[in-house]
Amino acid sequence: MSTYSARLAALREHLAGVPLDGFVVPLTDEHMSEYVGAYAQRLAWLTGFQGSAGTAVVLPEVAAIFTDGRYTLQVREQVSADDWQYVAVPGTSVSAWLGANARQGGRIGYDPWLHTRAWVAEASRALAERGAILVPIDTNPIDAVWPDRPAPSRARLAVQDDGTAGASSAEKRGAVADWLTTRKADAVVLTALDSIAWVLNVRGTDVAHTPVALAYAIIDADGTAELFVAPEKVDDAVRQHLGNAVRVRDRAEFSAALGSFSGKRVAADPERAVAAIFDVLEGGGASVLPLRDPTVLAKAIKNPAEIAGHRAASARDGAALARFLRWAETTLPAGGETELSAAAKLQAFREATGVWLDSSFDTISATGAHGASPHYKVTDESNAAILPGQLYLVDSGGQYRDGTTDVTRVIPVGTPSEEMRDRFTRVLRGHIALTTAVFPTGTTGGQLDGFARRPLWEAGLDYGHGTGHGVGAYLSVHEGPQRIAQPFYPGGGPSEPLRAGMILSNEPGYYKAGEYGIRIENLILVEPRGIAGAEQAMLGFETLTFVPIERSLIVADMLTPPERAWLDAYHAQVLGLLGPQMDDAERMWLAAKCAPIA
């Protein structure tokens, strides 16, 4: 019996003793985070799946793992079909599957600290059709059978200085207080880790790749706050920074504090706060206002200091990536390198900046067929040699004190096929179409998504993910509410009007299963766009990422004159920004990469 089969059997044995007829295992934590600490990696421990989005359901006779189109290939590589059914979402939801597969009259367990109230209601309705019920569990059954489960991080918080943040915590809390007063609310519960980090101007290292700390916060209508965090994580410098207006309490006291709002009006975000928080608030007599976290939009609209910081981070990060691309171009065709060794080399170039703090996500270092899995994560088991004739795709980013980066480039190892060049050029044309889009205020990212797809659509092609996500300011590399995606693509959903100051990715792609993948990604800033004679306010994008785009993959004759002009102007900017950071040999290489397209 394999390790993962034994773990599944142990969980089933435990569930039978509770007793429960099933259990739902989401990939998240008590804060509904996308990336979670090692202590919360329950799905990976149980199944072996290393992706960043997924859910498992374990029933007595059958178990299923639910992933979207980004992980179709990866889940089959990492999770055994002997133990698990592969179920694609959103084609089938977890709730619908439960409604079709749970035992008649069964009891299906869930951890109320890992699910939203909306999910609980949806799953309960689906189960009711079979006479089954959803049962909240006080102790997560995975934890009961995970003997060496890591403890939550004990790392200390760090101060994000006001100059880099662009506004003090007092100013931010004051804005939240005004928001509460307008809504006649007494307090708001903040549960999203990046919201807490942003509003208090603190950062942490509790979650890989995302500089946040495990904490909760409650902000009152007078602008004071309570921060619930493990006491050993707060030193004198952080206490001095927070000041008297922020009371530091033990994280273990959070649930009891929620129960103390009898007769009060308390706001909580139904998308970001788990079901247990609503249950405890209502159980304590509070009137709960289901409103979006008031920091979400404020955090997404970057202030001048945050924008300046991102530009600086992008410039140094672009130079590091350009050095890596030069190394890859000369080294990979000779053989001897793998996906892991290439990723390590890229990290070394970033570390050489002297101010790199972390990668902003697990580097997608993917050669050949692995590139066709958009969110591929290389492991010791999957690590492949980079061979001539392949396309090598690298999607990576850095965390710096002044900004968070995310960029994807593709290079050929040897001579690319004409099909590869055609597909790459179509992706590039879509990238340019979105970058150069001009649109009225009030436009959503979903309305712009098709701009990037049109050159692919014209050839009967497409890609199965959204085109862009929001990016934080030394925070989460995937930040809402802004996105560029249709609701039916991963990363889609309700679409937020784009506003000046928002940072997003622009990353169309093409993926040929079993052969190769292509994606071109830059970060872009929404900015006001003045147009002579315009009858309404307009917006456009400023490009923030400057790294050469591989010339040998471009079919120049497929580009229109405006597209050629954009590409040449972009490469001129790349050379102007990165050239001064490089030595003579590097600069000569970069100049050749940035020459006008033939």
N, C-alpha and C positions, 0 to 999 in steps of 0.2 A: 504494500500500500504506500502511495506517495505521501510526502509531507502534507500536501494540501488536501488529499483525500482523508488523511487521518484527522486533520483539523475540522473538516466538514462533518465527519462521523462524531467527533467529540462534541461539536455544537448540537447536533441532532440528539445525542444522548442527554445533554443538559436540558434541551428544550422539552424532551419527553418527561423529565423529572419535575418541571416547574408547576403544572404542565402547560405547554403551548403547542399548537399545531403548525407553527411557522414563525419566522422572524425576518424583519426587513433590515438590511445593512446598507445604509447610504455612505457615500464617500464625502463626509463633511465633519465638522465639529460643532460644539455648542454655539458657535457664532455664525453658522451657515457659511463658513469659509470655503473658497475654492481650493486653496492649498492649505494643508493641515499639518500640524506637528506630528512627530513620530508616534506619540501616544494615541493619536486618533486615526491611525492608518489601519482601521479594522478591515476594510474591504481588501486591501493588499495582503494583509496577514492571512485572511481566510481563503482567498482565491488565487493569489499570485499576480493579479492585475495591477499594472504600474501606471495606468493612465490617470488623468486628473479629473475625470468625471465618470461616474457610474454608480450603479446600485445592484445589490444582490438580494434575492429572496430565497430563503431556505424553507422547504416544506418536508414532511417526513419521507416522501418517495421521490421528490423532484426538487431540483434547485435551478435557478436561472440567474444570469447576469445580464444587466441592461446597460447598453452603451449606445452612443450615437454614431453617425457616419464617420467621425474623425478616428474612431477606434475599431472599425470593422475588421481590419487585418490584425491589429495589435492584440485584441482580446483573444483571437484564435491562436496566436502564438504563445500567449502567456497563461491561458486558462484552459484546463483540460475539458475536452468534450465528453470524456467518460463520466464526469461529475456534474457538468453544468450545461444547461441550454443557453444558447446565445440569442438574446432578444434585442431587436433594434428599436430604439426610440428616436423620434416620437411616433413611429408607426404603431407601436404598442406601448401603452403606459404601464408602469408598475401596478397601478390600481386596477386597470382593466385585466392584466394578467392574473392578479390575485382573485378578481371576481370570477375568472374562468377556471382557476386551478385550485383554490382553497377548498378544504373539506367542507361538506355541508355541516353547518353548525359549529365550525371550527373557531379556534381562538388564535389570532395572529398577533404576535407581540411587536411592539415598536418602542424605541427610546424617545420619549417626548422632548428630550434635549437635542435631538438630531433631525427633527422634522418641523416644517411649518404647520400652522393650524389649517391652512388651505389644503395641504396634502392629507392631513388626518381626516378632514371632512370628505375629501374625494375618495380616499381608500375605504372609509367607513361606508359610504354609499354603495361602492362596488361590492363590498363583502356582504352587505345587507341582503343583496339579491340571492345569496346562497345561504342566508340565515346565519352567516358567520359574523364575528365581531373583531374589532381592533382593540388590543389590550395594551395600555401604557405600562412600561416596566420600570421599576425603580433602579435596578442594577442591570447594566447592559450585559446580555448573556455572552457576547464575545469576550468581554473582560474577564468573565468567570472561567473561560477555557483557554485564555492567552497567558501562559505561565510567566513569560519573561517580557510582558508588556512594558515599554519604556515609561518612565515618569514624565509628566509635563516639564518643560524647560524651566530652569531656575535662573536663567540669565537675567542680568539687570537691565532696566530701562536706560535709554540715553535721551538727552535733550536735543531737540531739533531747534537750533537757535532762531530767534525771531527774524533776523536778517535773511536767512535762507528761506524760512517759511513765508515771509512777506506780510505776516500779521501775527500779533501776539495771541496767546491762548485767551487772555481776557477779552480781546476784541471778538474772537470767534464765539466764546461763550456768551458774550453780550448779544450777538446776533441770534443765537439760539434762544436766549431769554426773550428777545423781541418776538420771535416766532411763536413761542409759548403764550406770551401775553395776547397776541392777536387771536389765538385760538382758545383763549380762556382756559388754558391748561396749567396744571401745577408743576409738572415735571415731564421729562422725556427719558426713556430708557434707551441707551445706546449699546448695541451688542456687536455690531460689525467692527472688527479689529482695526481696520484702516480708518474708520470714522473716529474711533477713540484716539488713535495716534494723531490724526490730523487736528482734531479740535483741541487737544491738550499739548500739541507740539512736542510729542515724545515719539520715540521709535524703539524697536526691540529686535531680538533675534530668536524669537520663540518658534517661528515658522520658517522653514527653508525658503529662501528666495524672496520673502516678503517681510520687510522690516517692521514687524508689529510685535506687540506683547499680549499675552493671554490676560485679558482684563474685561471688565464691564464698567460702564459709567452711567450715572444718573445725573442729569443737569436740571436744576430747579429754575423756576421762573425769575429768580433774582440774579441768575448768572453764576451762582455757586454750584459746585459739583461734588459728587462722591465718586472716587475711583476705587474699584474693587479689584485688587491684585494681590498676589502672594507677597507678604511683607518684605521678604528677603530680596525682592526684585527692585526695591526702591531705596536708593542711597541718598545722602544728604544733598547732593547737587540736584537731583530730581525733585526732592521735597522743596528745596529753595526755589526752583524754577516754577513749580506748581503754585506755591504761595498758600496763604491762609484760606483762600477762596475754594481750594480743592482739598477735600478731606480724603485721606488715604485709608481705606478699610481692607480687611482681609477678604480675598476672593470668596472664601467659604461663607462669608456673611451675606452674599448677594441675594440668595433665595429668601432669607428671612427679611431682608430690607424690602423686597418686592411686596411682601405681605403686610407692610406697615402703612399702606396708602389708603386706608379706609376713608371713604368719603371724598377722595381726591380724584381729579381728572388727570390721567397719566397717558401720554402718547407712547406708542410702540409701533415699530415698523413690521407689518405682517409678512413682508418678504424677507426680512433680515433677522427677525426675532423668532425663536423657536416656540413651538406650541406650549411648552412648559412655562414660559414666561407669562403668557397670557393667562394660563390656568392659575398660576400663583397670584398674579395681580387681582384677578377677579375673585379668587378665593379669599383674598384679604379685604374685599369690599371696595376696591378701586373701580372707577369708571374708566374703561380703557378706550382710548381714541386710536383706531387703526390708521395711522398716518405714516407717510414715508419719512424716514430719518432726515431731519432738517439739514444735516451736514452733507448729504449725498450730492446735491446740486452745487452747493458752495465749493465743495472739494473738487468737483469736476471742472469748474470754471477757474482756470489757473490765473493767479494774480501776476503782475509784472515780474516780481522776484522769482516766482516759480518758473515762469517762461524763460527768463534769463538763465536760471540754473539749468533748465533742460537743454538749452542751446549749448551751454558750456559742456555738459555731460555728453551730449551727442557728438561734439567736435572731438573730444578725446577718445570716445568710444569708437567713432568712425575711423580714426587713425589706427587704433588697435586692430579693428577688423580688417582694414586694408592691408596691414602688415601680414595678417594671417592669410588673406587671399593670395598675396604675393608668395608666401611660403607654400601654400597649397598648390598653386599653379606650377611651381618648379619641383615640388617634392612628390605629390601624389602619383603622377604618371610613372614614376620609377618603381612604384610598388613598395610594400613593406609597412604601409600605414593602415590603420583601422578606424572605424567610427569613434572608438573611445580615445585612441591616441590623437586623432585630429581635434576632438573636443578639448582634450587636455592642453594641446598646443594653443588653441584659441584662448583658453582661460589664462594661460601663461602670458600671452600678449596683453590681456586686460589687466592682469595683476601687475604687470610692469609699469602701468600708469602710476602706481603708488597710492592711488585713492580709490581703487576698486574695492567694494565691500562684499559683494556677492553677485552671483548671476541672478537675473530677474525671473528665471524659470529654468527647468532642466533643459540644457541645450539639446536641440533636435539636430543631431549629427547623423545624417541618413544618406546612404549610398544606394544606388540602384533601386531595387524593388522596395526597400525600406522607405525611400522618399515618397512612395505612393500612399503612405500612411501619414496624414497631415500632422498628427500629434505623436509620432513615433518617439519612444524613449529607449535609447540604447542601454542594454544591460550586458553583464558579462556573458550571459547565455546567448543574446542576440547579436553581439558585436560582430560585424562583418568586415572583411578586408575591402579596402577601396581599390577597385580594379579598373584598368583601361576600358574605355567604351561606355562607362557609366556616367550618369549625372550625380554630382555630390551636392546635396542640399544642406545648408546650415542655417537654422533659425535660432537666434540667441539674443541675449541682452544682458546688460549690467545694471547693478544697483550702485549708485554713487550718492554721496550726501546731498548733491544738488540736483539729482534727476535719475529717472528710470528709463532705460532704453530697450528697444525691441526691434530687430532687423533681420530680414531673411535674404540670402543670396544663394545663387546656384552657379556652379562652375562645372564645365565638362572635364572629365579625366580622359585626355586624348581627344579624338575627333568626334564631335556630336553628329547624330544622324540628322537628315533633313527634316524628319518629323519632329524631333526634339527642338530644332531651331524654329520651325513653324509654330509649335505650341508655345515656346518661350516668347516669341514675338507677339503672339496674341495676348498672352498674359501681360506683357509690357504695355501694349496698347491700352488694355483695360486699366492698368495702373495709371497711365498718363491721363486717361479720360476722367478718372475720379479725381486725380490731383488737380486738374485744371477746371473742374466743375465750378460754376457760379450759380448760386441758388438763393431764393428769397428767404428772409428770416421766417422761422416756423417750419422749415423743411426738416424732415426726419432723415436719419441715416438709412432707414428702409427704403425711402424714396430714391436715394442715390445708389443703392446697391447694384441696380441693373447697369449703371454706367460702366462698371468694371467688368461685367459679364458679356457685354454685347459682342466684342470681337470673338469670344469663344462661342457664343450662341450662333453667330453667323456661320460657324463650321459644324454646328450640331454638337457642341461640347459644353461642359459646365464644370463646376467644382462644388462639393457637398459641404461647404461651411460658410459662415458669414465672411464678409469682406473686411470688416474692421471692428475693433474693440477700443474702449477708452483706456487710457494709461494714466497712472498716478504720478505724483511728484515725490520721488523717493518713497513710494508706497507700492500698491499692487500693480502689477503689469497688466492685469485685466480689471479695469475699473468701470463701473456703471455711473450713471444710467445711459450714457451715450454709447451707440454702437452703429455699425453700418451692416445691416443684415435683414433679410426677410424673416418673418416669424417662423417659417418652416425649416430654416437652416439652424444648425447648432450655433448658439450665440445669438439667436434671434429672440423674438418675443416682443412685447410692447415697445414701440420705438419712441425715443425722446427727441424733441426738437433740438437741433444742433445750435449751440450758442458760441459766440466769440470767446476764446480762451480755452475751449475744450481741446484736448489732445486725443487723437485717435490713430489707429494703425490703418494702413492701406495695403491690403495683402491678398490680391487675387491669386489664383493658382490653377494648376492642372495636374491631374494624377492619373497615371496609367497603371492599373493594378498589375503587379508582377514585374514591372519594368522600371519606372522612374516617376519622380515627382518634381514639380516646378512651382515655386512661389517667389514673388518679388514683394518685399515688405519694407516700407518706410513709415515713419511716424509723421503725422501732419497736424497742423494747428489751425483751428477754425478762426478766421479773422474777418473783420468788416471789409467789404470790397466796394470801392467807389466806382460807379459806372456813370459816364456822362449821359445825362438825360433820363436816368433811372427814375421810375415813379414809385419805387418802394426800396426799403433798405435791403441790401444784398450782402451775401457772405461768400467766402471762398476759402481756400486752404493755402497755408504756407508750409512748404516742406521743411522738416526738421532734421531728417536723417541724410547724411552725405557719405556714401560709400559707392565706389564704382559698380556699375551694372555690366555684367560680362558681355563684351562686344562680340565674341565669336559665336554667341548664341542668337544674335540678332540678324534677322533677314531685313536688310536695310530697305529693299524695294517694297516691303509690306508697309512701311511707315509713310504716313502722309507728311507733307511739308511742315505743318504745325507740330506733328509728333517729333520729327527730326529736330526741329528748332528747340523743342522742350528738352530733348535728350542732350543736345549739345550744350544748352545753357546749364542744365543740371550738372553735367560733367565739368563744366568750367567752374561752377561753384565748389564741386568736390575738390578739384585741384587747388583752388584758391584757399579753401579752409584747411585741408589736410596737408598740402605741400609744405607749409612752413614748419610742421611738426616732424618732418621726416629728414633722414640723411640724404646724401646725394644719390645713392643707388636706388633707394626707395622712391625718391622723387622722380627719377627718370622712368621707373616702372609705372608710377602713377600717371605721369604725363602721357605715356603711350596708351594707358587705359582710358584716359579722359580726352583723347584727341577727338575732333569732330567725326561723326559717323560718315563712312565712305558712301 
